[in-house]
Amino acid sequence: MTFSSTSNLPRKAGLGFKPQHFDAILQQRQPVGFFEIHAENYMGAGGPPHARLSRLREDYALSIHGVGLSIGSMQPLDEAHLERLAMLCDRYQPESFSEHLAWSSHDGTYLNDLLPLPYTEETLGRVVEHVDRVQTRLGRQMLLENPATYLIFRDSTRSETDFLREVARRSGCGLLLDINNVFVSATNHNTDPADYLQTFPLEQVSEIHLGGHHCTADEEGAPLLIDSHDAAVIDPVWALYERVLRQTSPLPTLIEWDNNVPAWDVLLNEAETAQALMDACPRAAAA
């Protein structure tokens, strides 16, 4: 089946939309390429959330990012949830839809986390099946995001980057590269994030995420990073972003800041930093 383009987002920096910033955003045209929302926050029929989003959609491109499809689950997708998602996409016609390579539900119970999965042939087949179902119902390609992980399964037979590459090849989905997730996972597993990026299928990437994280320690005192989206992007993550830009043309880049949300000007400054790096990218002129 042929679907619409993976992503039609502007190749600009974007921000996650937060209701507390609505009035500031409306004061003047903002120097951002798009806004992103979490799908599950807009699955009601109406009310203030939809009134604000409808107004925002008049002026800006929109990305819808899901957190509840449980793509990596070995159980069937929640068809009622998928139906609500399809209604939301039909209503707002976003330029992009994305979800996570993770699972978050079991036997009808939704967990407040994005959990990892073993990278085996069995899970590969299941993920491809779920991605196919989502794309068929939505009538569009989706982007699949690399996860932030805190453990590695012994029975994995593929690397994460190879797993993502094969999901994209078999299903025709695109990929969303979350560079903060790369840094978080590499630190937690004592590996090199640059090595991970060296094997990532960048040719399949249609969007990039950047965000902040929380640093703590495990029981043995080793650094443990939590993908908390509650702080500014740190310098090593910006450096990894520049590394990716040297290998790609500028890509739609979202700043994620979902907790301890700062004032609008602080968030906008993060987007402007990303935009400046894109503008300085050697391939920017050809984009």
C-alpha positions, 0 to 999 in steps of 0.5 A: 500500500502507498502512503503519503510522505513520511513527514512534510514538516518544515526543515526548521526547529520546532517546539512542543506546545504547552497551554501555558505558552498559548497567549505568548505564542499568539502575540506575534508570529513565532520563529519556529517551524512547527509545534508538536503535541502528544496525541493522548492529550487530545483524544477528548471530543472538545473543550479548551485543549481543542480550541487552542490547538485549532487556533494554533493549527491555523498558523503552524505546521503540526507534528503529532507524537504518540506515547500510548500505542505500545508498538513493541508489545507482544499483544495486539494493538488496542484498536480503540486507542488506534481509532481515537488516534485516527480521528485525531489525525483526520481532524488536524491533518498533521504534517507528521505522526510518530511513536516510540520503539517501546511497549507501555501496556499489558492486558488492558493496563497502561503503564506510565513508562516506555519500556524496552524490548529484546531485539529478536526475530520474534519481536521484529516480526511483531513490531513490523506487524504493528507498524503496518496496522497503524500505517494502514489505519492512519493512511500515512507513514509513521516515524518510529523513535529510538528509545532511551533505555536502562537495561539490555536484554541478554537474548537480543540477537540484533543491535538496536540500530540494525533492528530499527533499520530492518523495521523501516525496510520491512514496513516502509516507516520512517525513523525519528532520531532522538539524540538525547535518547542516544546519549542517555542510553550510551551513558547508562550502558557505558558505550560510545554514543558516536559509535551508535550514530555511526551505525544508525540508518540516517538515510531513513531519518525524517525528524530529530528530537533533542531534550534534557535529562536528569542525572542520578546514580545506580546502586553501585554509584555509576551514572544513571541518566533518566530521559526526563525532558525537564531541562535544557539540552546539554553541550554533549548532546548539541555536539552529537546533533552537530555531528549528525548535521554534518552527515545529513541536510537539515531535518525538522528538529524538535526541542522536547521540554515536558516537565518543569516547563520554563517560560516561553523565552527560555524554550524559544532560545533552545529552538533558536540554538537548534536553528542556528546549528541547522543554518550553519550546516554545510549542507544547509544550502542544498536542503 
